[in-house]
Amino acid sequence: MKSFCRLIKKYNPLRKSLYVELFVAILISGLIAILIDIFSIAIAFAVEDSSWYDRNFIQPVLEEKAASLQDYVLDNNLSSADLKSIKIWYKSNSDRKIGLYIEAVDQQEIIYENNFSNIISDLEYYISYESEDVDRSIKEFTVNFTDGTSNVYMISNSAVSYFKTFNFIIGWASFLSFILIFVLIIRRKIKYIKRITDAIRVLENDNLDYEIPEEGSDEITSVAKSLNHMRTTLSKQIESEKKAIQANNSLVTALSHDLRTPLTTQLGYLEILKEQHYTSEEERQEYLDKAIENGKQIKILSDRLFEYFLAFDRNTESLQQREIVDALELFMQLITEHTMYLEEMGFQFLLDEPEEQFFVEVNPEDCMRIFNNIFSNIEKYADKNETVIIRIHHTENQCEIMISNRIDRKPKKNESAKVGLESLRALMTRQGGQFKVERNNISFRTVLTFPVKEDHKV
């Protein structure tokens, strides 16, 4: 089921990917660049195909060339047979940008042709000219030679040059448009990455309350969410450590007060015995018993203090010593050892024991300390006249041990300053479990929760 949920999450259609966004950005930029190219070429064809282009660019140039040829013929007194002179004029005036052919005076044959067919081929190849387009591009003029008047036909390749230049410009314009549009689309992500980077710099300055912005649903967003999770986790750990330090300080203060009282009293009794300020042997024995009793109180408090610091020891050795054990066997052994001892002292127990075998991963020595602490509290604070109830219940995921007792109404000194409960909570956390206390004026209930190793087999 978990694998299926992970698979659904992985292929969630609503979840974007940087690869998808990059592909979409390239696709949109490419389509816009292509549309710009197509639109520009369409405009170029429309301009070239219009009479305005012919009237303002083609016709004036060819008329100028025809007039130049006529002047050259008149200045040099040429006849239609002076083809070498005509060739000289063509080389110095056409620059291979016009095509020229001249008919004989009698119009029976072509007496001169240069570059005319080549330009027609270029127009047909580069601009896909049809025959009517070619005919429209050819301009007819007359030139007066000494031997008569000849028809002169000229055609310009300026349309080809125009299209080559225009295509070059449009190619670069399309490429730059692609780059510009792509950058504009990706810019939002770049700004988002910059905001995340700025937020990380804020976190580096120990401001863990600053939240990293979460936008979208791609991999960058996942990084932002992970950083926020790490930030909140670290913040909680720091806050937990602060509370632990405060709790430790409070406990040390309480313990120092609890230790100081019996220790001061004991020193007082010992001083009386040393100075022999007593009137009889019975009074001496009474002071001696009280000194011993205060010594026992000091020992109990020091043992509790040792237990507390052992439970909160950050050494990983205890974690490494955890092992998978038969939970029913371990728990029943620890419970039986303590109930047998307390039953001899007059306590009564009702044990609800499960029948099915199950397993837990714990440190057995820590478990022994946990049960020692619980039953030690029962011995001190429970009412012997009421039955102590112990229930062990487990599911596939966890085991719950509930121990409930009535509180003895006779007032007793709080010898532990709640050190025992804090130790239990720390020891249970080290087992990966939980510790809970439910208390009122009448009863006291302890609940221990251990995770069950459901996949373990004997």
Sequence and secondary structure as in RCSB ss.txt:
>XXXX:A:sequence
MKSFCRLIKKYNPLRKSLYVELFVAILISGLIAILIDIFSIAIAFAVEDSSWYDRNFIQPVLEEKAASLQDYVLD
NNLSSADLKSIKIWYKSNSDRKIGLYIEAVDQQEIIYENNFSNIISDLEYYISYESEDVDRSIKEFTVNFTDGTS
NVYMISNSAVSYFKTFNFIIGWASFLSFILIFVLIIRRKIKYIKRITDAIRVLENDNLDYEIPEEGSDEITSVAK
SLNHMRTTLSKQIESEKKAIQANNSLVTALSHDLRTPLTTQLGYLEILKEQHYTSEEERQEYLDKAIENGKQIKI
LSDRLFEYFLAFDRNTESLQQREIVDALELFMQLITEHTMYLEEMGFQFLLDEPEEQFFVEVNPEDCMRIFNNIF
SNIEKYADKNETVIIRIHHTENQCEIMISNRIDRKPKKNESAKVGLESLRALMTRQGGQFKVERNNISFRTVLTF
PVKEDHKV
>XXXX:A:secstr
 HHHHHHHHHT TT   HHHHHHHHHHHHHHHHHHHHHHHHHHHHHHHHSHHHIIIIIHHHHHHHHHHHHHHHHH
HT  TT HHHHHHHHHHHTTTSEEEEEE TTSSSEEEEESHHHHHHHHHHHS   HHHHHHH EEEEEEETTEEE
EEEEEE HHHHHHHHHHHHHHHHHHHHHHHHHHHHHHHHHHHHHHHHHHHHHHHTT TT      SSSHHHHHHH
HHHHHHHHHHHHHHHHHHHHHHHHHHHHHHHHHHHHHHHHHHHHHHHHHHT  SSHHHHHHHHHHHHHHHHHHHH
HHHHHHHHHHHT   THHHHT EEEEHHHHHHHHHHHHHHHHHHTT  EEEE   S  EEEE HHHHHHHHHHHH
HHHHHHB TTS EEEEEEE SSEEEEEEEEEB SS    SSTTHHHHHHHHHHHHTT EEEEEE SSEEEEEEEE
EB TT   
